[in-house]
Amino acid sequence: MSKMSDRERGFEAKYSFDLEQNFRVEAHLYKLLAMWAGREMGMNDAECAQYAHKIIGDVVADPRENGVVVAILADFARHNIDMTISQLTTRLEELRPQARAEVL
């Protein structure tokens, strides 16, 4: 019986670890996307970092599907930069391997 409990604890620990890693990758991915968006809007490095912090904070405060994409898309519109949700989602997916590599 204790072997099964050990095995279950092992699976639970692995599941918890995987969730945490995925969360870190997603957070870093959103940071990379926000930094890229900031540069597209003409911000310097310090402003980009501040913008990324704001975007991630907004998403954590109000999590919703595509929250980062919607927030950045709205900022692009305010800066009169033509960007579609499809283009932004494509850029997000292009950055995903980089985020995974940098976190893991």
Secondary structure, DSSP 8 states (H G I E B T S, - for coil): -HHHHHHHHHHHHHHHHHHHHHHHHHHHHHHHHHHHHHHHTT--HHHHHHHHHHHHHHHHHS--TTHHHHHHHHHHHHTT----HHHHHHHHHHHHHHHHHHH-
